[in-house]
Amino acid sequence: MSERILEIRHLSKAFGSHAVLKDIDFTVDRGDVTSIIGASGSGKSTLLRCINLLETPTTGEIFFHGKDVTKEKASAYRAKVGMVFQNFNLFSNLSVLDNCMIGQQKVSRIPKEEAKKRALYYLNKVGMAPYINARPNQISGGQKQRVAIARALAMEPEVLLFDEPTSALDPEMVGEVLDVMKSLAADRMTMLVVTHEMAFARDVSTHVVYMADGIIEEQGKPEKIFTDPESPSTRSFLKRILNE
Amino acid sequence: MFAQLLSDISSLWARYGSVYLQGIANTLILAVTATLIGCIIGFFCGILQTIPYGLNDNIFKKILLKLIRIIIRVYVEVFRGTPMILQAVFIYYGMPYFFGIAFRDIWTVSIVVVSVNTGAYMAESVRGGIMSIDVGQFEGAKAIGMNHWQTMLHIILPQTLRNIMPQIGNNYIINVKDTSVMFIIGFSDFFAVHKMVSGAVFKYFPSAFMEMGGYLILTLVASFLLRKMEKKLAGKSNYELVNTDQLVMTAGTYNYPKEAGSPFEEVNKDYKGEKK
């Protein structure tokens, strides 16, 4: 059995009286590629944001290597958990290269030369090395997202969280981002992906989590979920989305 | 007539030219210094006011942060809501009552008063500037592990600075003109020279004419330089490719020819491709 990285126990999140997540339990082991699928408003993104502590969970614990991070300083933990956003969130005052260096230099205190080497390595990996001098507003959506992935990778995180990484992209740019994600999966990077790309969930991920109304309705191997789902809710969701 | 005005001005200039220039120099030094310090005060207040606190923070932190916000609020309201000319009088003549010391140095008092006044306006400008930054920028910085100070210093404030450059320019130009009220405590700025000279030689209009022209030149030069600075802060409009992007076709579409190979061939060995 491989090493356990994340363990989420009894996680709940409410905005006022509106409960978005209800008693979520699940785990992530090293090398897992977990896709979280479900209808809009089912709490997928909120779950991901809670895991990165961008939202403070109302109750419950998040164990990172057995330590409860909800009680600790968030910034040190976040440096080890990368996040890729739907809207890229690249730093618009910095060049592509600086976007990938600033975290290493300021958070991890890596010397400039070393940080540059590492940034270039990951930018090359996502095919964005030619654009190191560009600013985020000068490149396309797909390119921005690839830089955002490189920025997260440059921190050499143990888990990479993706919050609908292709939802804000033009259809023609979805492919280049998914390709990068596939190559990461092939590299055995541990990933947790909130996505509407069913092909990715089915073919690339090792686990699929289906969420509905703030609970995990069903989880398991993709082959099982996509071909023979237990829950009627999962079945109707997949039927709806795959027959579109 | 016009000729009369010209000859009056030239005679004034011949006699008091260096005094006028000294006045301009004093005005500029005071305006530049006070605007800079005011900006620093403003940015500092901006950072302090936006420190977030959540449900899980302890009670002391919450109280402290609340208190900081209240203090800044009071500071802004008091210094924005009273005339600078009175603030100068208040501080210059009030110090001996409260601290038993008198500021004998008019320069110090003037710089303090104008800086603190500018700071009050800047605090609000900076707050507005920070609020105008997309929340995604904060989240992006948090997500790579930056704390509030690092996020502010490296990500948010550089963008804020660019956005509020016109406001800073406003404040600077206002300072160039409004430092003239410091004559009330005896600061010898450009306008004070006018009072002094015209009182001595009774040439009110020619002196005022020179003052008008002088102030206008000062502010026009400032506007010009500020525009230049804004352009510089906006960064280069183009960039150079180091070599070509292998994942994107020049047409911008994704479908590169399969036989050309992808840069991920090395790492893609295990992945057998999307099943259709």
Chai-1 contact restraints between the chains, C-beta under 6 A:
chainA,res_idxA,chainB,res_idxB,connection_type,confidence,min_distance_angstrom,max_distance_angstrom,comment,restraint_id
A,L54,B,E139,contact,1.0,0.0,6.0,A-B,restraint_1
A,T56,B,G54,contact,1.0,0.0,6.0,A-B,restraint_2
A,T56,B,L55,contact,1.0,0.0,6.0,A-B,restraint_3
A,T56,B,N56,contact,1.0,0.0,6.0,A-B,restraint_4
A,S75,B,G145,contact,1.0,0.0,6.0,A-B,restraint_5
A,S75,B,N147,contact,1.0,0.0,6.0,A-B,restraint_6
A,R78,B,A143,contact,1.0,0.0,6.0,A-B,restraint_7
A,R78,B,G145,contact,1.0,0.0,6.0,A-B,restraint_8
A,A79,B,G145,contact,1.0,0.0,6.0,A-B,restraint_9
A,M83,B,A143,contact,1.0,0.0,6.0,A-B,restraint_10
A,N87,B,G136,contact,1.0,0.0,6.0,A-B,restraint_11
A,N89,B,G136,contact,1.0,0.0,6.0,A-B,restraint_12
A,N89,B,E139,contact,1.0,0.0,6.0,A-B,restraint_13
A,N89,B,G140,contact,1.0,0.0,6.0,A-B,restraint_14
A,F91,B,I155,contact,1.0,0.0,6.0,A-B,restraint_15
A,N93,B,P158,contact,1.0,0.0,6.0,A-B,restraint_16
A,N93,B,Q159,contact,1.0,0.0,6.0,A-B,restraint_17
A,I102,B,H154,contact,1.0,0.0,6.0,A-B,restraint_18
A,G103,B,I144,contact,1.0,0.0,6.0,A-B,restraint_19
A,K106,B,Q150,contact,1.0,0.0,6.0,A-B,restraint_20
A,V107,B,G145,contact,1.0,0.0,6.0,A-B,restraint_21
A,V107,B,M146,contact,1.0,0.0,6.0,A-B,restraint_22
A,G127,B,D245,contact,1.0,0.0,6.0,A-B,restraint_23
A,G127,B,Q246,contact,1.0,0.0,6.0,A-B,restraint_24
A,G127,B,L247,contact,1.0,0.0,6.0,A-B,restraint_25
A,G127,B,P263,contact,1.0,0.0,6.0,A-B,restraint_26
A,P130,B,L241,contact,1.0,0.0,6.0,A-B,restraint_27
A,P130,B,V242,contact,1.0,0.0,6.0,A-B,restraint_28
A,P130,B,N243,contact,1.0,0.0,6.0,A-B,restraint_29
A,P130,B,T244,contact,1.0,0.0,6.0,A-B,restraint_30
A,P130,B,D245,contact,1.0,0.0,6.0,A-B,restraint_31
A,N133,B,Y239,contact,1.0,0.0,6.0,A-B,restraint_32
A,N133,B,E240,contact,1.0,0.0,6.0,A-B,restraint_33
A,A134,B,Y239,contact,1.0,0.0,6.0,A-B,restraint_34
A,M155,B,I144,contact,1.0,0.0,6.0,A-B,restraint_35
A,E172,B,T253,contact,1.0,0.0,6.0,A-B,restraint_36
A,E172,B,Y254,contact,1.0,0.0,6.0,A-B,restraint_37
A,G175,B,Y254,contact,1.0,0.0,6.0,A-B,restraint_38
A,E176,B,L247,contact,1.0,0.0,6.0,A-B,restraint_39
A,E176,B,Y254,contact,1.0,0.0,6.0,A-B,restraint_40
A,K182,B,Y271,contact,1.0,0.0,6.0,A-B,restraint_41
A,S183,B,F264,contact,1.0,0.0,6.0,A-B,restraint_42
A,S183,B,V267,contact,1.0,0.0,6.0,A-B,restraint_43
A,S183,B,N268,contact,1.0,0.0,6.0,A-B,restraint_44
A,A186,B,V267,contact,1.0,0.0,6.0,A-B,restraint_45
A,A186,B,N268,contact,1.0,0.0,6.0,A-B,restraint_46
A,A186,B,D270,contact,1.0,0.0,6.0,A-B,restraint_47
A,A186,B,Y271,contact,1.0,0.0,6.0,A-B,restraint_48
A,D187,B,V267,contact,1.0,0.0,6.0,A-B,restraint_49
A,A199,B,E274,contact,1.0,0.0,6.0,A-B,restraint_50
A,D203,B,E274,contact,1.0,0.0,6.0,A-B,restraint_51
A,D203,B,K275,contact,1.0,0.0,6.0,A-B,restraint_52
